[in-house]
């Protein structure tokens, strides 16, 4: 059983993995959907435009609920994360490795969120004010608070990666066990694999991607909102 993503091509020292390939595919599909749904805008939405407007409304309502009206400027980023992560993590339904089961994807996304959080904190509070906040209530708290904040991208990336990878491992082992069971009863067809895995598939390939993608976006919103708050 391979724990890492499969290498599709090797361009010199640079491996092109299945994560890269599927990442580009999903990026292109999102762009095509965005173009097709806004190509001929109507006052009364229908078809793809109606779907797109529902997605936009859902994302903006979610961001407003967590970050308030001022958080609307972050809605495009949060929506893009959600739209990319959730379907991309459902690739197990196609017997492929979920995008978020690769640390090479979750780590950069977590770093981008980390930079955005602290950039906006400095932008609102100024660098001096932000350092002062990190050093409160006592100056010796500064290095500890910096270390604590530095762990955010690590925990954010590892939470998403670990949960999706665990699902891949569990499903692989379960299918292997069912195949062995079919062989033990002398069946030429692994019929145990047809029905029994369905509940686990529903959990790991449908529920888990939605839950973990939502948690990733929710934590990004909460930390961004908290970092922008100015103490009285």
N, C-alpha and C positions, 0 to 999 in steps of 0.2 A: 504493500500500500504506500503510495507516494503522498507525503505530507505537503510538499511544495507544489506549486502550479506547474503544469506541463510546459515544456519549452517547445514552441511551434516552429520557430526559425532561430537560427544563430547568425546574426549579422556581425561577424568578427567577434570582438569580445562582448558584444551586447546581445543578451538573450531576449527574444520576443516571446513572452509567455502567453498562455491562454487568457490571463487577466488583462494583458495589454490589448489583445485582439478583441475580447468582449467589451473592454472599456471603450475602445474606438467605435465598435458597433453600436453600443448604447448611446454614445455621444452623437453619432450621426443620426440615429433614430430620433433622439430628442430634438435635434435641429430640424429634421424633416417634419416632425409633428408641429413644432413651433411655426415653421413656415407655412405648412398646409392649413393650420387652424387660423392663421391671421392673414391669409392671402386675399380673401374676399370677405371682409368684415361686414356683418349685417346688424341692423339695429335690434332685430329679434334673433338671438343666436340659435343656431341649429347645427347638428352634425358635430364635426370636430371643434368648431368654435364654441359650442355649448360645453363640450368636455373641457376645453382649455379654460374657459371662464369659470367653470366649477372648480378646477384645480387651483386657479389663481385666487379665487374667493376663499377656498379652504385654507390655503397657505397664509394669506393676509390675516384671516381671522385667528389662526393659530398663533401667529407672531404677535398680533395685538393683545391676545389673551395673556401672553407671557411677558412681553416687553413693553406693552402700552403703545400708544399712537406713535411715539417717537421711534419705535422699533420697526416701523414700516419700511424704512430704508434698507433694512437687512433682509426683508422678505424674499427678494430675488435669489440671494445666496442660500437661504434656508430652504427655499423651494427647490432649487437645483440639487442641493444635497439629498433631499428627500426623494425626488424623482429619479435620481441616479442610483442611490443606494438600495431602495426597496426593490424595484424590479431586477436590478443587477444581482441582488442577493437571493433571488428566486430561481437562479439558473439550475438548482438541483432538480427542478421539475423537468428539465431537459437532459438530465444525467450529466450535467457539467458542474464545474467547481464554481460556487458563488464568488462574486467579485470581492466581497468583504472578508472572505476566508483567506485573503492574501494580505499579509502585513505591509507589503510594498504599496498597497492601495490605501489602507486605513491610516498608516502613519503620515503620509503627505497630507491627507484630508484633515487629520488632527492638528498637524503643524500649521496649516492654513488657518484653521479656526483659532488656534492659539495666538498667532500673529495678529489676526483681526481683533481679537478680544483686547489684547494689550495696546494695540495701536489706537483703538477707540478710547481706551482708558486714559492714555496720555493725551489724546486729542481733546477730551472733555476736561480733564483735571490739570493738564500741563505736566511735564516730566517731573518738575519739582514737587508738585502736589501729589503725584502718584507715588513718588519715592517716600514722601512724608507719610502717606497713608500706609505704605508697606512697613514703615519703621514704627508704627504706632502699636500699642501704647508706649513701648520702650524701644530705644535704638537697637538694642541687641536682637530684636525680633526681625530686623531687616533680612539677614541672610536666611533665617528659617522660613520667612514668608516667601522669599524668592525661590527657595528650594521647593516649597510646597506648591507654588504656582507652576514651577518647571515640571512637576509631575503630571500636570493636567493633560498635556498631549499624549504622554505615555499611557495613562490610564484610559483615556478616551479611545486611543487606537487599539489597545490590548483588549478592552471590553468588547468592542465590536468584532475584532478579529477572533478572539478566543471563543466567543459564543457561536459564531458561524463555523469555525473550524471544528469545534466539538460536534456540531451537527453533521458535518461531512464524515468525521471519524465514526460516529455512532451508526449512521446509515450504511457506511461501507462494511462495518463489522456485522451489522444485522443482515444485510444481503448475503454476505459470505456465509454466515451461519445457516441461513435458510437454504442456500444452494447446497451446503453440506448435508442438511437434513433431507432434501429431496433426493440426493445421491444415496443416502443411507436406506431409504425406502425403495430404492431401485427404480425411480421415475426418470425416464429420459428427458423429461421437461421439468425445469425447476418451478413446479406449480405453486410451491409455498411462497414464492416471490411475487405472485400476482396480486394477492389480496392482503395478506398480513402486514406488509409495510405501509399500507395506505394511511393509518392514523399517524405514524411517525413522519411520513411525507408531509401530511397536512400541517404538523407542528413545525418541523425543521425547515420546510421549503415554502411555507405560506405564513404562518403565525410568527415564527422567529424573525424572519427578515423584516416584517412590518414593525415588530416590537423594537428590535435593535436599531433599525434605521431611525425610528421615531425618538428613541432614547438619545442617540447620537446628536440629532438635531435639537432636541429639547435641552440637553446639557449645554450645547453651544449657545443657545438663546439665553439660558439662565445666567451663565457666566459672563456673557457679553453685557446683559442688562445690569448685573451686579457690578461689573467693572466700570460702567458708565455712571453709576450713582455717585453723586457728590454728597459727602457728609455735611450735616448742618453744623 
